[in-house]
Amino acid sequence: MQGKMASFWQHLRQQPLHQQLRLLRWNAPMIVLALAALHQLFVQTAIRPLNSPVEWWLEVLIYTVTGSIAAWWGLTYIARNAAKQSETEQELRRAFADLEDSHRKLLALDRMGQYIASAPNEDEVYKVAVQAPTELVGAKAATLVIFEEDQQTLNLAMSWGLSEDYARAFHDYLGQGVGAERCRTCSTLHAHVDGDCPLFVGVADAAREDGVQSLMCLPIHTEQERIGILTAYFPSADGPKEEQAHLLNILGGVIAFAVDSLRARERQMEALHSLDEASRAHKSLTELASQTLHTAIMGWKAQAGAIFLYDSTRDQWVCLSQQGLDDLASARFGFAQQLAQQAFAEQSFIIRALPSKQPHELRSAAALPLISEGEAFGALFLGTKRPQGLNPQHADLLQTFAHQIALALRNAQLSQELQQTAMLRERYRLAREFHDGLAQTLGFLGFQLERVARFLQKGEYAKIERELPEIRQVVRSAYMDVREAIEGLRLRWDDPTRLAENLGNYVEDFALQTGIEVNFVAHPPNLIVPTEIALQFLRIAQEALTNVRKHARADHVDIHLQIAETALELRVADNGIGFPETSRQATGKNGGFGLTSMRERAESIGGRLSVMTGSDRGAVILVTAPLSADIIPATTDASPQFLSPLADQG
């Protein structure tokens, strides 16, 4: 029995308090019976066999002693366990309070993280960040110190909780030019006021007066580069506790990620803006590709990039522009071309994280198809040496950027094709005009010179004298043709859209060179129209005046330029001989009036050309071209422009 009781008590002592109470509650009747049995056994074996007169008193004494001992033991045990229970409850309350405080701080950290992540700019990030240490870990104050652009000195950007004297002293101290090199490379990140930390040296007395004894720094990084430090100040020399330091480190990571994201997005938005400006600059396809690729590389801080175009007529790829891909045989160029072709074939963007130790040395890459009007015609490739330099978070912005590049390149391609087509057309017109004009003139001169040579052999000098004036006139006309052709090719205007002004200047020069009186009227006099329409109208007017000089035998020309309802109208009328009769045209002497060229120019802008003439009554050239209602200039009441350089010569 005693062995069982000893074993029970030993087992009981090994149990937790709540288990001890539970065992005692369930085993109390057995314990009482066991104690009573032991007491009765002692009385029967030790007291009653004595047969003494004091037997009854001895039993009472035994009952009293054992009862007192049992009561004392029971009460002591209950009191001890009650104290333990009270202590355990207090520990639980403290643990719950600590847990509640940690939960509150984590919620505050989460709230700050969400706000910081959605902040519109860096100043908003810093404003929340500099307040966070006092709220999260009970820091006395906090400051934000950033490195200047040259990263040579420290600059106090913001402070929170410092006294005005301390903040002023700290600002003045950094203003003296405190070097940033140590803060850029510091790994201790904890310092005492009496130490040699650059943030305490020079302001230690002010820190002590403000109750500051230590600090902890949180570095702020952007893409592996430290740009500043958030410093938390503490009244104790030991600084923050371990769990507080852990919270501050989490905060530092959140701030660094937010600043990095903001700066990356700012670079990328600047890249989109630069791309838009480049597309408006009317550069050649190669220049535009080179500039847009450079913009993309700068926007994502990539180490390699390329723009590939697919030539469907030749079934081959062309690298329009590349940076950082080395030569065509390099591993990096091959990888870029392969990824670009895959994105082109799938017509879907590819963003890939790459393992280390690759021959191309890239850790992340992206390839996006260049699609215009639902058709892919190339691909953009970007690659970086940073593992997360290009990641799925950049997908939307990268696709927008690729779409903008596709539009810009396609517009440049179409513009280049139009320029080539216009150049070919202009060459065809020039060839035809030279054939109809200068070639015939030179042929006529050759024929005349042969006649003069025959007259010279026969000694018929009188006939030679009669032929020479006509030859001089033909040479003068040929010279004027060549000069007009050259001037026409060299025609340049700072602003081609100012049609009335440019045409007026050309008409004035024509009148001075030919001596033909010209009356020019423009309504409104400040007429401005789209570039292509303006250029074609100027060329038509030039050719019409050339015909007047060469064939009309006129001494006066009226030119009217005006807006007629929703159309632009040009009227050129001379007082010459009009068009020659068919019999005269058959000789070829007066053939080739350039009407075909003028009509083609009018039709190229959706206009029409009409000719009104007759024998010996002059000619009228009328050109009309439609204008959109939103580009028709407002009619003014200004007086029409009149140019007649010969009017003052009597």
C-alpha positions as CSV (number, residue, x, y, z in Angstrom):
1,M,0.0,0.0,0.0
2,Q,2.8,2.4,1.0
3,G,4.6,1.7,-2.3
4,K,1.5,2.4,-4.3
5,M,0.9,5.6,-2.5
6,A,4.5,6.7,-3.0
7,S,4.3,5.9,-6.7
8,F,1.0,7.8,-6.9
9,W,2.5,10.9,-5.3
10,Q,5.6,10.8,-7.5
11,H,3.4,10.5,-10.6
12,L,1.2,13.3,-9.3
13,R,4.2,15.7,-8.8
14,Q,5.3,15.1,-12.4
15,Q,2.0,16.3,-13.9
16,P,1.1,19.9,-14.9
17,L,-0.9,21.9,-12.4
18,H,-4.2,21.5,-14.2
19,Q,-3.6,17.7,-14.5
20,Q,-2.7,17.5,-10.8
21,L,-6.0,19.1,-9.8
22,R,-7.8,16.8,-12.1
23,L,-6.2,13.7,-10.6
24,L,-6.8,14.9,-7.1
25,R,-10.4,15.6,-7.8
26,W,-11.0,12.1,-9.3
27,N,-8.9,10.3,-6.7
28,A,-9.8,12.2,-3.6
29,P,-12.2,9.5,-2.2
30,M,-9.5,6.8,-2.6
31,I,-6.9,9.0,-0.9
32,V,-9.3,9.6,2.1
33,L,-10.1,5.9,2.4
34,A,-6.4,5.0,2.1
35,L,-5.4,7.5,4.9
36,A,-8.3,6.3,7.1
37,A,-7.3,2.7,6.6
38,L,-3.7,3.5,7.5
39,H,-4.9,5.4,10.6
40,Q,-7.1,2.5,11.7
41,L,-4.4,0.0,11.1
42,F,-2.0,1.9,13.3
43,V,-4.6,2.2,16.1
44,Q,-5.4,-1.5,16.0
45,T,-1.8,-2.7,15.9
46,A,-0.1,-0.2,18.1
47,I,-2.5,1.4,20.6
48,R,-5.3,-1.1,21.5
49,P,-3.0,-4.1,22.3
50,L,-1.6,-2.0,25.2
51,N,-4.9,-2.3,27.3
52,S,-3.9,0.9,29.1
53,P,-6.3,3.2,30.9
54,V,-5.0,6.0,28.6
55,E,-5.9,4.0,25.5
56,W,-8.8,6.2,24.8
57,W,-6.7,9.4,25.2
58,L,-4.0,8.0,23.0
59,E,-6.5,7.3,20.2
60,V,-7.8,10.9,20.6
61,L,-4.3,12.2,20.5
62,I,-3.4,10.1,17.4
63,Y,-6.6,11.3,15.7
64,T,-5.7,14.9,16.5
65,V,-2.1,14.6,15.3
66,T,-2.9,12.8,12.1
67,G,-5.9,14.9,11.3
68,S,-3.9,18.1,11.8
69,I,-1.1,16.8,9.7
70,A,-3.5,15.7,7.0
71,A,-5.3,19.1,7.1
72,W,-2.0,21.0,7.1
73,W,-0.7,19.0,4.2
74,G,-3.9,19.4,2.2
75,L,-4.2,23.1,2.8
76,T,-0.5,23.6,2.0
77,Y,-0.8,21.6,-1.2
78,I,-3.9,23.5,-2.2
79,A,-2.3,26.9,-1.4
80,R,0.9,26.0,-3.3
81,N,-1.1,24.9,-6.3
82,A,-3.3,28.0,-6.1
83,A,-0.2,30.2,-6.1
84,K,1.2,28.3,-9.1
85,Q,-2.2,28.6,-10.9
86,S,-2.2,32.4,-10.2
87,E,1.4,32.7,-11.5
88,T,0.5,30.7,-14.6
89,E,-2.5,32.9,-15.2
90,Q,-0.4,36.0,-14.9
91,E,2.2,34.6,-17.4
92,L,-0.6,33.7,-19.7
93,R,-2.0,37.3,-19.5
94,R,1.5,38.7,-20.2
95,A,1.9,36.4,-23.1
96,F,-1.5,37.3,-24.4
97,A,-0.7,41.0,-24.0
98,D,2.6,40.5,-25.8
99,L,0.8,38.6,-28.5
100,E,-1.8,41.3,-28.8
101,D,0.9,44.0,-29.0
102,S,2.8,42.0,-31.7
103,H,-0.5,41.6,-33.6
104,R,-1.2,45.3,-33.4
105,K,2.3,46.1,-34.6
106,L,2.0,43.6,-37.5
107,L,-1.3,45.2,-38.5
108,A,0.3,48.6,-38.3
109,L,3.2,47.4,-40.4
110,D,0.8,45.8,-42.9
111,R,-1.2,49.1,-43.1
112,M,2.0,51.1,-43.6
113,G,3.2,48.6,-46.2
114,Q,0.0,48.9,-48.2
115,Y,0.1,52.7,-48.1
116,I,3.8,52.7,-49.0
117,A,3.2,50.3,-51.9
118,S,0.4,52.5,-53.3
119,A,2.2,55.8,-52.7
120,P,2.2,58.0,-55.8
121,N,5.7,59.3,-55.3
122,E,8.9,58.9,-53.2
123,D,8.0,61.9,-50.9
124,E,4.8,60.1,-49.8
125,V,6.9,56.9,-49.1
126,Y,9.4,58.8,-47.1
127,K,6.7,60.7,-45.1
128,V,5.2,57.5,-43.9
129,A,8.5,55.7,-43.5
130,V,10.0,58.4,-41.2
131,Q,7.0,58.1,-38.8
132,A,6.9,54.3,-38.7
133,P,9.7,53.6,-36.1
134,T,8.0,55.6,-33.4
135,E,4.7,53.8,-34.0
136,L,6.0,50.3,-34.6
137,V,8.8,49.9,-32.0
138,G,8.5,52.9,-29.7
139,A,11.5,54.7,-31.1
140,K,12.0,58.2,-29.8
141,A,12.6,59.7,-33.2
142,A,13.6,58.9,-36.8
143,T,15.4,60.6,-39.7
144,L,15.7,60.0,-43.4
145,V,19.2,60.7,-44.8
146,I,19.7,60.3,-48.5
147,F,22.8,60.4,-50.6
148,E,23.2,63.3,-53.0
149,E,23.2,62.5,-56.8
150,D,27.0,62.3,-56.8
151,Q,26.7,60.0,-53.7
152,Q,29.5,61.8,-52.1
153,T,27.7,63.6,-49.2
154,L,24.8,63.0,-46.9
155,N,21.6,65.1,-47.0
156,L,18.9,65.3,-44.3
157,A,15.6,64.8,-46.2
158,M,13.2,64.4,-43.3
159,S,13.1,64.1,-39.6
160,W,10.3,63.0,-37.1
161,G,10.3,63.4,-33.3
162,L,13.6,65.2,-32.9
163,S,13.7,68.4,-30.9
164,E,14.0,71.5,-33.0
165,D,17.5,72.2,-31.6
166,Y,18.7,68.6,-32.3
167,A,17.2,68.7,-35.8
168,R,18.7,72.1,-36.6
169,A,22.2,71.0,-35.3
170,F,22.0,67.8,-37.4
171,H,21.0,69.7,-40.5
172,D,23.8,72.2,-40.1
173,Y,26.3,69.4,-39.4
174,L,25.4,67.5,-42.6
175,G,25.4,70.8,-44.5
176,Q,29.2,71.0,-43.8
177,G,29.7,68.1,-46.3
178,V,29.7,64.8,-44.3
179,G,31.0,62.0,-46.6
180,A,28.6,59.3,-47.5
181,E,31.0,56.5,-48.2
182,R,30.9,54.9,-44.8
183,C,27.1,55.0,-44.7
184,R,27.0,53.5,-48.1
185,T,29.0,50.5,-47.0
186,C,28.1,50.2,-43.3
187,S,27.1,46.7,-42.2
188,T,26.9,47.3,-38.4
189,L,23.7,49.4,-38.6
190,H,23.7,50.0,-34.9
191,A,25.6,52.7,-32.9
192,H,25.9,54.3,-29.5
193,V,25.9,58.0,-28.9
194,D,29.5,57.9,-27.7
195,G,30.7,55.9,-30.8
196,D,32.2,57.2,-34.0
197,C,29.1,56.8,-36.2
198,P,28.9,59.7,-38.7
199,L,25.3,60.4,-37.7
200,F,26.4,61.0,-34.1
201,V,29.8,62.6,-34.5
202,G,29.4,66.4,-34.3
203,V,25.9,66.3,-32.7
204,A,26.5,63.9,-29.7
205,D,25.8,66.6,-27.2
206,A,22.6,67.6,-28.8
207,A,21.6,63.9,-28.9
208,R,22.2,63.5,-25.2
209,E,20.2,66.6,-24.4
210,D,17.4,65.2,-26.5
211,G,17.5,61.9,-24.6
212,V,19.0,59.8,-27.4
213,Q,21.5,57.1,-26.5
214,S,21.6,54.8,-29.6
215,L,20.4,54.4,-33.1
216,M,19.6,51.7,-35.7
217,C,19.9,52.3,-39.5
218,L,17.7,50.8,-42.2
219,P,19.4,50.9,-45.6
220,I,17.2,51.8,-48.6
221,H,18.2,50.1,-51.8
222,T,17.2,50.3,-55.4
223,E,18.4,47.5,-57.6
224,Q,21.4,46.6,-55.5
225,E,22.3,50.2,-54.9
226,R,22.0,51.9,-51.5
227,I,20.5,55.4,-52.0
228,G,19.9,56.4,-48.3
229,I,19.2,55.3,-44.8
230,L,16.2,55.5,-42.4
231,T,17.5,55.9,-38.9
232,A,15.5,55.1,-35.7
233,Y,16.7,56.8,-32.4
234,F,16.3,55.1,-29.0
235,P,16.6,56.4,-25.4
236,S,18.4,53.2,-24.2
237,A,21.9,52.3,-25.0
238,D,21.0,48.8,-26.1
239,G,18.7,50.0,-28.9
240,P,15.7,48.0,-30.0
241,K,14.9,44.4,-28.9
242,E,15.4,41.5,-31.3
243,E,11.7,41.4,-32.3
244,Q,11.7,45.2,-32.8
245,A,14.8,45.0,-35.0
246,H,13.1,42.3,-37.0
247,L,10.0,44.6,-37.6
248,L,12.3,47.4,-38.6
249,N,14.1,45.2,-41.1
250,I,10.8,44.2,-42.6
251,L,9.9,47.9,-42.8
252,G,13.2,48.7,-44.5
253,G,12.5,46.0,-47.1
254,V,9.0,47.4,-47.8
255,I,10.4,50.9,-48.3
256,A,13.2,49.7,-50.5
257,F,10.8,47.8,-52.7
258,A,8.4,50.7,-53.0
259,V,11.2,53.2,-53.9
260,D,12.6,50.8,-56.4
261,S,9.2,50.2,-58.0
262,L,8.5,54.0,-58.2
263,R,11.8,54.8,-59.8
264,A,11.5,51.9,-62.2
265,R,8.0,53.0,-63.2
266,E,9.2,56.6,-63.6
267,R,12.0,55.5,-65.9
268,Q,9.5,53.4,-67.9
269,M,7.0,56.2,-68.2
270,E,9.8,58.5,-69.3
271,A,10.7,55.8,-71.9
272,L,7.1,55.9,-73.2
273,H,7.2,59.7,-73.4
274,S,10.5,59.6,-75.2
275,L,9.2,57.0,-77.6
276,D,6.2,59.2,-78.3
277,E,8.5,62.2,-79.0
278,A,10.8,60.0,-81.2
279,S,7.8,58.8,-83.3
280,R,6.8,62.4,-83.9
281,A,10.2,63.4,-85.1
282,H,9.8,61.9,-88.6
283,K,13.1,60.1,-88.4
284,S,14.2,57.3,-90.7
285,L,13.3,53.8,-89.9
286,T,16.8,52.9,-88.7
287,E,17.2,56.1,-86.6
288,L,13.8,55.5,-85.0
289,A,14.6,51.9,-84.2
290,S,18.0,52.9,-82.7
291,Q,16.4,55.6,-80.5
292,T,13.5,53.5,-79.4
293,L,15.7,50.6,-78.5
294,H,18.0,52.9,-76.5
295,T,14.9,54.3,-74.7
296,A,13.7,50.7,-73.8
297,I,17.1,49.7,-72.5
298,M,17.3,52.8,-70.3
299,G,13.7,52.4,-69.1
300,W,14.4,48.9,-67.8
301,K,18.1,49.2,-67.1
302,A,18.8,46.3,-69.5
303,Q,22.2,45.2,-70.5
304,A,21.1,43.9,-74.0
305,G,18.4,44.6,-76.5
306,A,17.4,44.3,-80.1
307,I,14.6,45.0,-82.6
308,F,14.1,42.3,-85.2
309,L,12.0,42.7,-88.3
310,Y,10.7,39.9,-90.4
311,D,10.9,40.3,-94.2
312,S,8.1,38.2,-95.5
313,T,9.0,38.7,-99.2
314,R,12.5,37.2,-98.6
315,D,11.5,35.0,-95.6
316,Q,14.3,36.2,-93.5
317,W,15.0,38.1,-90.3
318,V,16.7,41.5,-90.1
319,C,18.2,43.0,-87.0
320,L,17.2,46.6,-87.4
321,S,19.0,47.7,-84.2
322,Q,20.9,46.1,-81.3
323,Q,22.8,47.0,-78.2
324,G,24.9,44.7,-76.0
325,L,24.5,41.6,-78.2
326,D,28.1,41.6,-79.5
327,D,28.5,40.0,-83.0
328,L,26.1,37.8,-84.9
329,A,27.9,34.6,-83.9
330,S,27.8,35.3,-80.1
331,A,25.7,33.2,-77.7
332,R,23.9,36.3,-76.5
333,F,22.8,37.3,-80.1
334,G,21.7,33.7,-80.8
335,F,19.6,33.6,-77.6
336,A,18.0,37.0,-78.4
337,Q,17.1,36.0,-81.9
338,Q,15.7,32.6,-80.8
339,L,13.5,34.2,-78.1
340,A,12.3,37.0,-80.5
341,Q,11.4,34.4,-83.1
342,Q,9.4,32.4,-80.5
343,A,7.5,35.5,-79.4
344,F,6.8,36.3,-83.1
345,A,5.6,32.8,-83.9
346,E,3.3,32.7,-80.8
347,Q,2.3,36.3,-81.1
348,S,2.5,36.5,-77.3
349,F,5.0,38.1,-74.9
350,I,7.6,36.0,-73.2
351,I,9.2,37.0,-69.8
352,R,11.7,34.4,-68.6
353,A,13.9,34.0,-65.5
354,L,17.2,32.4,-66.5
355,P,19.5,30.2,-64.5
356,S,23.0,31.4,-63.6
357,K,26.2,30.5,-65.4
358,Q,24.7,30.8,-68.9
359,P,27.0,31.6,-71.9
360,H,25.0,34.8,-72.6
361,E,25.4,35.9,-68.9
362,L,21.7,37.1,-68.7
363,R,19.5,36.3,-65.7
364,S,16.2,37.6,-67.0
365,A,14.9,38.4,-70.5
366,A,11.7,39.4,-72.3
367,A,10.6,39.2,-75.9
368,L,7.5,40.9,-77.3
369,P,6.0,40.7,-80.7
370,L,5.6,43.9,-82.7
371,I,2.0,43.8,-84.0
372,S,0.2,46.4,-86.1
373,E,-3.3,46.0,-87.4
374,G,-3.4,42.4,-86.1
375,E,-0.3,41.3,-88.0
376,A,3.1,40.7,-86.4
377,F,6.1,42.1,-88.3
378,G,8.9,41.8,-85.8
379,A,9.9,41.5,-82.2
380,L,11.5,43.4,-79.3
381,F,14.1,41.7,-77.1
382,L,15.4,42.9,-73.8
383,G,17.8,41.2,-71.4
384,T,19.3,42.0,-68.0
385,K,22.0,40.6,-65.7
386,R,19.7,40.9,-62.7
387,P,17.5,37.9,-61.7
388,Q,14.4,40.1,-61.3
389,G,15.3,42.9,-63.7
390,L,12.4,41.7,-66.0
391,N,9.6,40.0,-64.3
392,P,5.8,39.4,-64.8
393,Q,5.0,42.6,-62.9
394,H,6.4,44.5,-65.9
395,A,4.2,42.6,-68.4
396,D,1.5,45.3,-68.8
397,L,3.9,48.2,-69.2
398,L,6.2,46.1,-71.6
399,Q,3.2,45.3,-73.8
400,T,2.2,48.9,-73.9
401,F,5.7,49.9,-74.8
402,A,6.0,47.2,-77.5
403,H,2.6,48.4,-79.0
404,Q,3.9,51.9,-79.1
405,I,7.1,50.8,-80.8
406,A,5.1,48.8,-83.3
407,L,3.0,51.8,-84.2
408,A,6.0,54.1,-84.5
409,L,8.0,51.6,-86.7
410,R,5.0,50.8,-88.9
411,N,4.4,54.5,-89.4
412,A,8.0,55.0,-90.2
413,Q,7.9,52.1,-92.7
414,L,4.9,53.5,-94.4
415,S,6.4,57.0,-94.4
416,Q,9.6,55.7,-95.9
417,E,7.6,53.8,-98.6
418,L,5.6,56.9,-99.4
419,Q,8.8,59.0,-99.6
420,Q,10.3,56.4,-102.0
421,T,7.1,56.3,-104.1
422,A,7.0,60.1,-104.1
423,M,10.6,60.3,-105.1
424,L,10.1,57.9,-108.0
425,R,7.1,59.8,-109.1
426,E,9.0,63.1,-108.9
427,R,11.9,61.5,-110.9
428,Y,9.4,60.3,-113.5
429,R,7.8,63.8,-113.8
430,L,11.3,65.4,-114.1
431,A,12.3,62.9,-116.8
432,R,9.1,63.6,-118.7
433,E,9.5,67.4,-118.3
434,F,13.1,67.3,-119.4
435,H,12.1,65.2,-122.4
436,D,9.3,67.5,-123.4
437,G,11.2,70.7,-122.7
438,L,14.9,70.7,-122.4
439,A,15.5,67.7,-124.6
440,Q,13.4,69.1,-127.4
441,T,15.1,72.5,-127.0
442,L,18.5,71.0,-127.2
443,G,17.4,68.9,-130.3
444,F,16.2,72.1,-131.9
445,L,19.5,73.9,-131.1
446,G,21.4,71.0,-132.7
447,F,19.3,71.2,-135.8
448,Q,19.8,75.0,-136.0
449,L,23.6,74.7,-135.5
450,E,23.8,72.3,-138.4
451,R,21.9,74.8,-140.6
452,V,24.3,77.5,-139.5
453,A,27.3,75.3,-140.3
454,R,25.9,74.7,-143.8
455,F,25.3,78.4,-144.3
456,L,28.9,79.0,-143.1
457,Q,30.3,76.5,-145.6
458,K,28.4,78.2,-148.4
459,G,29.4,81.7,-147.2
460,E,25.7,82.7,-146.8
461,Y,26.4,85.1,-143.9
462,A,23.2,87.0,-144.2
463,K,21.2,83.8,-143.4
464,I,23.5,83.1,-140.5
465,E,22.8,86.6,-139.2
466,R,19.0,86.0,-139.4
467,E,19.3,82.6,-137.6
468,L,21.4,83.8,-134.7
469,P,18.7,85.8,-132.8
470,E,16.4,82.8,-132.8
471,I,19.3,80.6,-131.5
472,R,20.0,83.1,-128.8
473,Q,16.3,83.1,-127.8
474,V,16.3,79.3,-127.7
475,V,19.5,79.2,-125.6
476,R,18.0,81.8,-123.2
477,S,14.9,79.7,-122.9
478,A,16.9,76.6,-122.3
479,Y,18.8,78.4,-119.6
480,M,15.6,79.5,-117.9
481,D,14.2,75.9,-118.1
482,V,17.3,74.6,-116.4
483,R,17.3,77.3,-113.8
484,E,13.6,76.8,-113.0
485,A,14.2,73.0,-112.7
486,I,17.1,73.6,-110.3
487,E,15.2,76.1,-108.3
488,G,12.2,73.8,-108.2
489,L,14.3,71.0,-106.8
490,R,15.9,73.3,-104.3
491,L,12.6,74.8,-103.1
492,R,12.5,74.6,-99.3
493,W,10.2,76.3,-96.8
494,D,10.6,76.6,-93.0
495,D,6.9,76.0,-92.7
496,P,5.3,74.4,-95.9
497,T,1.8,74.7,-94.5
498,R,1.9,78.6,-94.9
499,L,0.7,78.3,-98.5
500,A,-0.3,81.9,-99.1
501,E,3.0,83.3,-97.8
502,N,5.2,80.8,-99.7
503,L,3.4,81.2,-103.0
504,G,3.5,84.9,-102.7
505,N,7.3,84.8,-102.2
506,Y,7.7,82.5,-105.2
507,V,5.5,84.7,-107.4
508,E,7.5,87.8,-106.5
509,D,10.7,86.1,-107.5
510,F,9.2,84.9,-110.8
511,A,8.0,88.4,-111.7
512,L,11.5,89.9,-111.0
513,Q,13.3,87.2,-113.1
514,T,11.0,87.2,-116.1
515,G,9.6,90.7,-116.2
516,I,6.0,89.4,-116.4
517,E,3.6,91.4,-114.3
518,V,1.8,89.3,-111.8
519,N,-1.2,90.1,-109.6
520,F,-1.5,87.7,-106.7
521,V,-4.5,87.6,-104.4
522,A,-4.9,85.2,-101.4
523,H,-8.0,85.0,-99.3
524,P,-7.3,84.8,-96.4
525,P,-3.8,86.2,-96.8
526,N,-2.6,84.0,-93.9
527,L,-3.9,80.8,-95.4
528,I,-2.5,77.6,-93.8
529,V,-3.3,74.1,-95.1
530,P,-1.8,70.6,-94.6
531,T,1.7,70.1,-95.8
532,E,1.0,67.6,-98.7
533,I,-1.7,69.9,-100.2
534,A,0.5,72.9,-99.8
535,L,3.5,71.3,-101.6
536,Q,1.4,70.1,-104.5
537,F,-0.3,73.5,-105.0
538,L,3.1,75.2,-105.0
539,R,4.4,72.8,-107.6
540,I,1.3,73.2,-109.8
541,A,1.6,77.0,-109.6
542,Q,5.3,76.7,-110.5
543,E,4.6,74.6,-113.5
544,A,1.7,76.8,-114.6
545,L,4.0,79.9,-114.5
546,T,6.7,78.0,-116.4
547,N,4.2,77.3,-119.2
548,V,3.3,81.0,-119.2
549,R,6.9,82.0,-119.6
550,K,7.7,79.4,-122.2
551,H,4.6,79.3,-124.4
552,A,1.9,81.9,-123.6
553,R,3.7,85.0,-124.8
554,A,1.9,86.8,-122.0
555,D,2.9,90.0,-120.1
556,H,0.3,89.7,-117.3
557,V,-0.8,86.9,-115.0
558,D,-3.6,86.9,-112.4
559,I,-3.2,84.3,-109.6
560,H,-6.1,83.8,-107.0
561,L,-5.8,81.5,-104.0
562,Q,-8.9,81.1,-101.8
563,I,-11.2,78.9,-99.8
564,A,-14.4,78.0,-101.7
565,E,-16.8,76.3,-99.3
566,T,-14.9,73.1,-98.3
567,A,-12.3,73.2,-101.0
568,L,-9.1,75.0,-101.7
569,E,-9.0,76.7,-105.1
570,L,-6.1,78.0,-107.2
571,R,-6.7,80.0,-110.4
572,V,-3.9,81.0,-112.8
573,A,-5.0,83.2,-115.8
574,D,-2.7,84.8,-118.4
575,N,-3.3,87.2,-121.3
576,G,-1.3,85.2,-123.7
577,I,-2.1,83.4,-127.0
578,G,-3.8,80.5,-125.4
579,F,-3.2,76.9,-126.6
580,P,-2.0,76.5,-130.1
581,E,-4.2,74.9,-132.8
582,T,-3.8,71.2,-133.6
583,S,-1.8,72.0,-136.7
584,R,0.7,74.1,-134.7
585,Q,1.0,71.4,-132.0
586,A,1.9,68.8,-134.7
587,T,5.1,70.7,-135.4
588,G,6.3,69.9,-131.9
589,K,7.6,73.4,-131.4
590,N,5.0,74.3,-128.8
591,G,4.1,70.8,-127.5
592,G,4.4,69.7,-123.9
593,F,2.6,72.1,-121.7
594,G,3.1,70.1,-118.5
595,L,-0.6,69.5,-118.1
596,T,-0.2,65.8,-117.4
597,S,2.2,66.6,-114.5
598,M,-0.1,69.2,-113.1
599,R,-3.2,66.9,-113.4
600,E,-1.3,64.1,-111.6
601,R,-0.3,66.4,-108.8
602,A,-3.9,67.5,-108.3
603,E,-5.3,64.0,-108.4
604,S,-2.7,62.8,-105.8
605,I,-4.4,65.0,-103.2
606,G,-7.9,64.2,-104.3
607,G,-8.3,67.3,-106.4
608,R,-9.2,68.2,-110.0
609,L,-7.6,70.3,-112.7
610,S,-9.5,72.2,-115.4
611,V,-8.2,74.2,-118.3
612,M,-10.1,77.0,-120.0
613,T,-8.6,78.5,-123.1
614,G,-8.9,79.1,-126.8
615,S,-6.8,80.3,-129.6
616,D,-5.4,83.8,-129.0
617,R,-7.4,84.5,-125.8
618,G,-5.1,83.3,-123.0
619,A,-5.5,80.4,-120.7
620,V,-6.9,79.7,-117.3
621,I,-5.7,76.9,-115.0
622,L,-8.2,76.1,-112.2
623,V,-7.2,73.6,-109.5
624,T,-9.5,72.6,-106.6
625,A,-8.8,70.2,-103.8
626,P,-11.1,69.2,-100.8
627,L,-10.2,70.3,-97.3
628,S,-11.5,68.8,-94.1
629,A,-13.8,71.1,-92.2
630,D,-11.6,71.0,-89.1
631,I,-8.5,72.3,-90.9
632,I,-10.1,75.1,-92.9
633,P,-8.8,78.4,-91.5
634,A,-11.2,81.1,-90.4
635,T,-11.8,83.7,-93.1
636,T,-10.5,87.2,-92.2
637,D,-11.5,90.6,-93.4
638,A,-7.9,91.5,-94.1
639,S,-7.2,93.0,-97.5
640,P,-5.9,90.6,-100.2
641,Q,-2.2,90.5,-100.9
642,F,-1.1,92.2,-104.2
643,L,2.3,91.8,-105.7
644,S,3.2,93.5,-109.0
645,P,6.9,94.4,-109.1
646,L,6.6,95.9,-112.6
647,A,3.8,98.3,-111.6
648,D,6.2,100.8,-110.1
649,Q,8.4,100.7,-113.2
650,G,5.8,102.5,-115.4
